[in-house]
Amino acid sequence: MYPYYASEVKEDKVVTRMKTLDVDVTLTLDLNKCVGCGTCTIVCPKEAIERGPVGAFGKGEAKLPPVLVNEKKCSFCGVCSYMCPFEALELRINGEPKLILVEEGALPPLEYKEFVTFRGNRRAKKYAEGELIAHWELCPAGCSTCAEVCPNEAITIPKPEKPWEKVPRVQVDQNKCLLCGLCVYACPAPGALELNRTKINYNKDAEHTALWDRIVEKLTKRIIS
């Protein structure tokens, strides 16, 4: 019966499919690229993507994918693929990579800086501006989850040179921080990490629709652990 929906794991990829008599659409999650930051869960217009075991995945301990796509709710619009900072999601229509919303002007071209992450040697694009704030006085003693999951080694756990020295439990290198949000979602301490994306960089001269305005609004909301 059509349309046909399916989701399957193929080696290191999770493929979500919608197929009709003449169209075969796939959304593929590359587990080697995905860090579990959850950007896709924020921008999805249909709320079809749910977060998996973020902290465990970042530490390499999870057996489940870091995000889960509901094939029945997914509209296969490609917003998640376009906005993924790590290019871990790819939309294909009849076997060809395609982003119709971009081609038709619903989403404007992003303006971003490219990085190669220190951990995992992943490609990453940083299109947001803002700041990651560590309220280190709220951090549990001995916890290093944020530093362990950060894909770009932007977070460090300082060690005092002398036993009586008081140092911050967490330090953030804003130049390295990708503002992806993974650390905030993985942090076990309420209020210890705060992500403020203040701006999304894109071509202001390009046309776009209200869908893009909603995406920007979602991404620039303050996120607190």
N, C-alpha and C positions, 0 to 999 in steps of 0.2 A: 504494500500500500504506500502511496505517496501523499505528502512528503515523507521521506524516510529520515529518521534522526538516529545518530549513533555517537558513541564516544569510546575510544579504545586507546590503549597504550601500545606504542610501537617502539621498542628499545628505549631510547632516552627522550621520546616525544609523546605527547598526549594529543590525539587528533579528535576534534569534535566536528561532526559532519551533518549537513543537511542536503538531501538529494531529492530532486524532482525528476520528471521524465527527461528534461533537457538541460538541467542545471545541477552541477555538483559543487557545493561550497564547503570548504574545510577551514577550520581555525586550528592552527597547530601551535602548541606550547612546547618550546624547546627547553628541556630541563637543565641543559648545560648552560643556558644563558639566563634563565630565570633565577632571581635571588629571593623572590617572595616579598617584594616591596609593597605590593598591593595597589599600585597605581591603577591597574586595570579594574579593580573592584570599585574604585572611586569614580572613574569616568564612565563606566558602562551605563548607557541610557536605560537599559532594561533590568539592571541589577541582577544580571544572569551569572555573575562571577562571585564566588565566595572565597574567603581566605582559608587557607589550610594551616598546618602547623608551622607558623612562620619561624619562630626561634629555633626549633629543632631542625628545620630545613637549612637555615643559615649556618648551623654548626655541622651540617652533614650527617645528622642523626635520623632524619625523617624518611620513612618509606613511602609516604603519600606525597602527591604533588603539592606545591606551596599554594596554588590556587586551583579551584575547581569550577569548571564551566558547566552550567545547566543547559544542555542542548535544546531543551524544549522552550526555555525562556530567551535564549540567544537569538538576536535578529541578524547576526552575521553582518553587522554594519561596518566593522573594522576599526571602530574608535579605539578599542583596547590595543590593537596592533599599532596604530599610529602614535599613540601616546606612551607606549611602553618605553621607559628610559634605557632598557637593555636589549631592545629589539628581539625579545623572547617570543613574541606572538606574531604569527604570519597568517594573513587571510588569502586564500586562493579561490578563484572562481574558474571552474573547469580546468584546473591545473595551473592557471596563470596567476601570479601575484597581482592583486588588484585592490585599490582603495577607491571605490566609487565616490564616497563622500568628499574625498580630496579632489578628485577629478572634476566633480560637478560644483565645486566651490562652497560646499557646506563647511569645510574645515580649511583654515588658512595655512600657508606654509609655516612651519616652526622655525625659529631662529635659535640655534643652540651651539654649545661647545661640545666637542667630542673628547672623550677620555678613554684610555685603556686602563681598566681597574687594576689596582695592585694585587687584589686577591682574585684568582680565577682567570685573570687575563681576558676579561670580558670587555666588549665595546659598550660604551655608555654615552648617552647624550644628556646634557644638562640644559634644559630650556627654562628652568625656573630660577628666580632670584629670591633671596630671603635668608633665613638664619635658623640654625638648629641650636637651641638653648638647653644646656644641661643644668638642672637644679640639683647639683651634686649633693647638697645636704640631705636630699630625700633618697639618695642611692643607698641600698643595703650594703653593709660592709662586706667586702670580698666578692661582690657581684661584678662580672665583666661581660655580661651578655651582649650589650650594645657594641663593645669593641670586637667581640667574637663574630658577630653577624655582619658588621659594616663591610660592604664590598670594596671600599676604596681606602681602608685603613685611616679613615678620617677621625676616628675616636681612639683615644689612648687612655690607659689607666696609670696615672703617675705614681711613682714610688718615691717616698721620702728618702733623701740621702742619709738623714739621721733619724733615729727612732722618735724623737720628740717633735720633729717638724710636722706641721699640719699642711697638707697639700690637698687640692681638689681631688675627689674620687674619680672624676671624669673630666677629660679635656677634649674639645672639639676643634679640629683644624678646618675653619670655614672654607679655605681654598680647596681642600680636598673633598669636602662634603658635597655629595650629589643632590642633596635634598630629596632623596627617594622615599624616606620615611620608614624604611625597614627597621631601624633601631627603635623607633617610637612604638611600633606594634609589637616588637619582641620584648621590650622592657617590662620586667615584672613589677616595677615599683610605680604606683600611681603618682603622676605629676612630676616624675624625675626628668623626663625629656619632653621638650616642646618644639614642634616644627611649625615655623611660620613661613609659608611661601607667600611672598608679597606681590609677585609679578610673574606672569607667563610670557615669555618672549616669542613673538610671532610677527609676521609681516602685516603691519597695520593697514597697508594699502590694498591688501587682497580682500576679496569679498568673503563673507562668512554668514552663517545663519545663527538663529537663536540657540541652536544646539551647541555651538562653540561657546557662546556666552555662559551657558549652564556649566559646561566643562570647566571653564576658567573659574567660575564661582565655586565649584566644588573643590578644585585643587588649591585655591587660596584660602580655604577655611583653616583656621588654626587646629592642629592636631596635638593632643596631649596624651602621654602614656597613661 
